[in-house]
Amino acid sequence: MKTLLAALLWLPVAAGAAEHHVIIDGMKFTPQVVQVRKGDTIVWENRDMFVHNVTAAGIRSGDLQPGKTWRWVVPATMSFDYLCTLHPVMKGRVEVK
């Protein structure tokens, strides 16, 4: 039993949830497609000079002023598209594996 417990304590940290970053700059989301797993966190960071948001069905970041971030934990295994409602040409996709 002690051997099993010791082995479990040495599992790599990568086996847990990961954090992914999406940069908002130049009127686009980078990367445009982010691949995640249920339980991962996505952090959107607005490095642009304009206010932006992240919006999809049931997901609303609110307005992100320049220099601000928004964190969201992926609750399910459903992929979806999102956009900035202030600038609808700005689109991105979250692919949940």
N, C-alpha and C positions, 0 to 999 in steps of 0.2 A: 504494500500500500504506500509506503514512504517513497519507493522508487517511482511509482506512478505520479504522486504528488510533485516530486522533484522534477520529473519530466514535464509536467504541465506548467510549472513555474518558469521553465526555460523556453516556452513557446515564443516565437518571434513576435514583436510588437505589430508587425505588418499583418498578422492574422486578425487584428481588430479593425475597427472602423478607421477610415482614412479621411484626410482633409484635402479638398480639391479647390483650386483658385481659378476664378474667371475674372479677367481684367476687362474693365470697360474703358475704352480709350479710342479716339479717332472715330467715334460714332459706330463702334462695333464691339461685340463680345469676343474675347480671345481666351481660350479656344472657343470656337463656335459650337462644337460638340464636345461635351464632357461625359466621360464614361465613369460610372460610379456603381456602388453596391448599396443595397438597403442598409441604413444606419450610418453611411458616410455623411460628412458635412461638406457643403459647397459654400465657399466664401466668394461673393461678388464684391469687387473693389472698384469704385468709380475714380479713375485717374483722368477722366475727361474734364473739360472746362464747363460742361453743361450738366444739368440735373437729369438723371435717368432713373428707370425703375426696372424691376424684373417681375413680369406678370404672366401667369398661365392659369388654367382652370384651378381655382382653389388656392393659388399661390400669389401673394402680393407683398412685395418688398416695401411698398411706400416709396416716396421720392428719396433718392440717394443723392445728396449734395456732393459736389466735387470733394474728393478726399475721404468720403465715408464708405463703410463696408456694410454688408448684410450677410448673415450666416443663416443657413437652412439645413436641417438634418433630413435626409431622404427617408421618408416613412414607409415607402412601398416599392415594389418591383415593377412599377409601370413607367415606361419612358414617355416623355412629353416634349413638346415644343414650347418655347416661351419667347416673349418680345418685350421691348420697351414701349409702353403705350404712348409715351410722349414723342417717340420717334419710331413709328411702326416698321421702318426699313431695317431696324436693328433686331435681328432674330438669333436665337440660339436653340440648342437641343440638349436635353439631359437624357442619356441612355443608361438605364438601370439594368444591370446584369444579374 
